[in-house]
Amino acid sequence: MHAAVCSVALLFGIVIAPAQAEVAGKPFKIVALGDSLTAGLGLPASEGFVPRLQAALAAKGIAAEVVNAGVSGDTASDALARLDWSVPENTDAVILEVGANDMLRGLKPQLTRAALDTILQRLKERHVAVLLCGMRAAPNLGADYAAAFEGIYPALASKYDIPLYPFFLDGVAADLGRLQRDGLHPNAAGVEVMVAGILPQVELLIAQIRDRRSS
């Protein structure tokens, strides 16, 4: 009896969830706008953050197209410069992950904040939902820099009333077993940790889009 109930529940999980996701007749389109961490530098195409996130959503019955708009080496200002063509008009949501290269280059946090602020303002004007991903500063940059840099993300999330995933590399940074040889970029195991960590936030983002479509 228990097995039969589980089978029915599984059947409903497979059948109903995609129907909910496609309530407006099309999958959700999510653009992952970022740098090499989003792009999947050093990994086979199928093992990067974007394809693994899309696979995780599909496993939950969520029909979503996750577009890889990550460019290795990009700063926040670089992402701003290509915003219009990286995030086309039919985009439902953006996962915004930039700032790591600003930090690694020691750029002034004010520059990073200004670029991110403009990106968020323009996406707000376009009514595109956003999940902002935070980044931490390397310890060698000092406490003052770390406070200024890391404070960018919660401040902007509050200003624009958008969800914040506090640290994109949560559970991966400084763990050599989850990093490539450069000690900066996740390996396949690291990507799985990142996807598992951010997935609940992405599901909430999709629920927000679903509400917009049905209103």
Secondary structure by P-SEA (a helix, b strand, c coil): caaaaaaaaaaaaaccaaaaaacccccbbbbbccccccccccccccccaaaaaaaaaaaaccbbbbbccccccccaaaaaaacccccccccccccccccaaaaaacccaaaaaaaaaaaaaaaaaacbbbbbbbbbccccccaaaaaaaaaaaaaaaaaacccccccccccccccccccccccccccaaaaaaaaaaaaaaaaaaaaaaaaaaac
